[in-house]
Amino acid sequence: MSGMSTIRVARNTTRPAASPTVWVRLRLGRRVGALVVVTWSSARLRGRAPGARACPRVAMVRSVLLGQPPTSLESRRPAGRGGRGHPPPATGPLDPFGGYRCRVVEQSPGERPILERSVNTERALTLPRPRLRGRSHLLAAIITLPGAIAWTITAPSGGRVAVAAFGFGMAAMFSFSALLHLKRWDAGTYEFLFRLDHTGIYLAIGGTGVAVALLGLEGWASWALLVGMVTGSLIGIVVEWLPFAPPKGFNSAVYLAIGWLPVALLPWLWFSAGPTVVALLLLGGVLYTVGATVVGLRRPDPSPTWFGYHEVFHLLVIAAVVVHAVMVEVLLSRVAQG
């Protein structure tokens, strides 16, 4: 689990001597999961690319398919004065996209890097990876998925939709998180898995809200929370899979907005479901928020080699899910009593 990830292709604002024809064409990939193919096509480049001042061997990425191995990607360097492009040599500091690893260190006004990799992927590829990364969420996924199935089957008929939304939302979050964190992937796969991970977070938050709306509220309050949670989660998921970066902090803002939306209806929830449900809802929300704070501060970081700050965050998420599962069970007992 982490913040927003995307691939952004930025055109230089200054033009070379002979203006290249540059366009970005978006089309759906053939793989399941709405993979996005971003194709960068340049007719002809003469002279040096303006954005390459701080990195003269900048790679022109021909195509990037999210989730595709980097060995299948083509790349091309800017052409020399002869006007012809040259393939990268067999040796050299290749990055996971198949081109030279290149970071623009200094930029003059009006210059931008040609390709900007997501911050999440950059961190995942370069920062040390604790040996226990992803293990807790893998265990949680193994327990949660069959648990969600059994819980849905045994739940009272009036609460099965709510239980399914909560249980399978949590199973998706843990499964996607475990898949992302269990090993070090190539850059293209990381970009895809980060989007999948964030999708799981939206499903988990939305599933919790749906359960509270259907089991803990009545009348207009139930409908208001249901519409708000479903709409907010869908907006977040759709934006997550767009091929361009949303505004900075968008994901965090949506997480907090829809995650704490039930608090706006606390008086009605207190009246309908009682103080125990309210206390459990707030306790779970506090655990989620503390976990997000740990990620933001990157502290505490007990053992970067074995168990780092992100593992602390994962444990807090598991604790929050357990608390909210107890809350849903309390709400189900009300349904069973009629």
N, C-alpha and C positions, 0 to 999 in steps of 0.2 A: 504494500500500500504506500502511496506517495502522492505527491502533487502532480500537476498536469504535465503531459508529455506530448510532444509533437515534432514534426519535421517542418521547418520553414525554409522556403526558397526565396531569397531576396534579390531583386534586381539592383545593380549599381545605379546610383542616381547620376553619376558622371558617365559620359559616353566616350568610347575609344575613337580613334581616327576614322575608321570605317565602321559605321554603326552596325552591330550584329543584330540579327533578328532573333529575339529571345521570347519564348512564350512558355507558359506552364500549362500542360494539358492534364486534366484529372479524369481518370476512368476507374471503374470498379475492377478489382482484381478477380481472378478466377477462383480464389480460395474462399472457403466459407468464413464468415466473420466480417464481410464488407471491407476487405483489404483495399487500400488505396494505392494506386500507382501514380507517382509524380514523375512526369517525364520532362526533363529539361532539354530543349533542343536549340542549338545555336547553328546558324547557317555558316558563318565564317567570321573568324576573329583575326584581326591584324594588329600586330604590336602587342604590348603587354596589357593584360586585363587590369583596369583601374583599381579593383579591390585587392590586388595581389601585392601591394607595396610592402606590407609587413610579412608577407609569406609568399615568396616568388614562385614556389612550386605548388600553388593551389590547384586542386583537382576539379575538373568540370565533371560533375556527376551526371551520367547519361540517364540512368534510371534507378529508382529506389523502390523496391517492392517490400512492404512491411512484412516481416516474417520470413523472407526469402534469404537463403544463405548468401553471405557476401561474395562467395566465389562466383556466383552467377551474375554479378553486377558488372556493367561496363563502366569505365571511367576514362576521361580524356583530359589532358592538360591543355591550357590555353596555347594557341598556335604561336609560333615564332614569327619573325619578320617574313619568312617565306610564305606565310599564309596557310600552312597546313598543320593540322593537329597531330600530336605524337602520342602514342599509347605510353602509359607509365612503364618504366623498366621493371624487370623481374625482381630486382632487389631494391630495397629502400624502405623507409618507414611508412608502410601501408597502414591505413586505418581500416576499421571493420567494414566500411562501405566499399572497399576495394581501391581507394585512391589514397593520395598522400594525406597523412594526418597533418592538419594545418589549422593553426589558431591565429587570428589577426590580433596582434598585440597592440599596435598603434594604428589609429585611423585618422585621416585628415577629414575635415568637415565635408559632408556629402558623400562619403564612402562607407559602404557596408559590406560585410562578408557575403560571399556568394552562397554558401550553404551553412546554416546554423543548426547544429544538432541539439536535441532537447537537453535541458539541464539534468533531468532524471537519468537519461541514458549516459551522459558524460560522467556523472557521479558513479553510476553502476559499473562503468568500464574502468574507472581509474582509482576509486577509493578501495581500501582494504575490505574484504568480505569476511565477516565473522563466520566461524565454522558451524555455528548453530543457526545461522540465518535460514528462516523459513521452516524450521523443524516444528515449532509450536503450532503454526497455522496448518501444517500438513497433518499433524495429529488431530487438530480441531476439525479439519475437513473430513478426515476418516470417520470421526464420531458424528459429525453434524449431518452428513448426507443421509446415511441410513436412519439416523434419529429423526430427521425431518419427515422421511417417508412413514415411519412407524407412528410418529406423533400425529400426522395428518390423518392416518387411517383410524386411529383410536379416538380422535377428538370428537366431541359432540357435533352432530350434523350442522348446527347453527354456527359453529366456530371453525369449520374446516378450511374455509377460504382464508380466514385470518391466520390460522396456524401455517398453512401452506405458504402464504406470502412471507411470513416471518422466517420460517424454517429454511425454505429454499433460498431466500435472500441471503441468509447467513452462510448456508452451504456454498453458494456461489462466491461470496466474498472470501471465505477461507480457501476455497479451491483455487481461485485465480491468484490469490496472494501467494499460496504455497508454490504454484507453478512458476510465478515470477521470481521468487526468492531462493529456490532450491539450488540453483546453479548459476554460473556466469554464462550469459548468452552473447551472441553477436549483436551488433548495434540495431540491425533491422528487426530482429526478433524482440529485443528489448522494447523498441518503440511500440510494437504490437501488444506485448504483454503488459506494458504500463497502461495502455488504454483499456485492456481487459480488466486489469486490477482496479482501475478507477470505476469501471462499469459495475464491478462487484460491490464496491462501496455504495454506489447509488442504489443498487438493488437492496442492500442490507438496510440502509436508512429508510428507503421507501417502504420496505416490508414491515419494519417496526411501526411506522406511522399508520400503515393500513391496518395492522392488528389493533392498535389503540383506537382507531376510528371505528372499526367494526364491532369491537368487543367492549370498549370503555365509554363510548359516547352515544348519544341518541339525537334524532332529529337533525336540525340544520347544522349543529356543531359536528356531528359525525360526517355529514356530507362535505362541510367546509374543509375539515382536516383531510378527508379522503382525496378530494380534488386537489388540494394544495400539495400533498405529499406525492401523488402520482404525477402531477404536472411538473413539479420541481425536479423529480428524479428523471423523468423523460427528457426534459430540457438539458439536464447535465449530461445524460448519456449521448444525446444527439450531438451536442457541442464537443464532447470528448472524441467523437469519431470524425469530426471535420478535419480536413487536411491542413488547416492553418491554426495558428496559436490564438486562443481566446485572450481577453485582457488579463494582465497579471493579477493573480489572486482570485480569478473567477471560480475555480474549483473549490477553494477554501471557503469562499463566500457562500456558494451554493450548499456545500456540506453543512455549514453552520446554520444557514437560513432554514433549510428543510429539517435538519436534525433537531433544532430547538423550536420548530413550529408548534408542536403540541403544547408547549409551555404557554402559548397565547390563549389556550383553552383550559388552563388548569382549574379555574373555578367550576366549570362545567364537568370536568373530569373528576374533581373532588366530590361533587354532588352525585354523579352517576356511579362512580366506581369506588370511591372511598379513599381515605388518606394513605392506605398501604400501597395502592397502585401508584399514587402520585409520588410517594417517597421512592419507590423502586424506579420509576421513570426518571426522576431527577438524579438518583445515584448513578444509574447507567450513563446518563448524559454527562455527568461530571467526570466519570472514568474515561469516556471517549475524549472529552475536552482536555483532560490532563495528558492523555496519550498524544494528542495533536501538539500540545505544548512541548512535550519531550522531543518530538520530531523537529519542531521549529528551533528549539534551543540546542538540540543534539546532546542533551544532558538529562539524566545521568548516563554515563557511558562506562559501565562497570569493567568490561574487558573487550576492547576493540578486536582482539584476536578470536575470542570465543563467543562472547555475549555482549553486544554493543547496545547503544541507545535504541536502535530500531527493534531489537528483541524485547526491550522493556516496553516499547510501544505496542508490540504484538501481544504481550501478556495483558496489558491494560485493555486492549480490545476484546480479548477472550473473556476477561472479567466482566466487562460491560455487557457482552452478549449473554453471559450466564445470568446476570442480574435482570436483564430484560426478558429472558426466557422464564424466569420465576414470575415476573410481572404478567406475562401472557398466560401462564398457568393459573395464576390467581384470577385473572379475568375469565378464563374458561370455566372455573368453578362456579362463577356467577351464572354462566350460560347453562351449565348442567343443572343448577338448582331451579332454573326456569325464571 
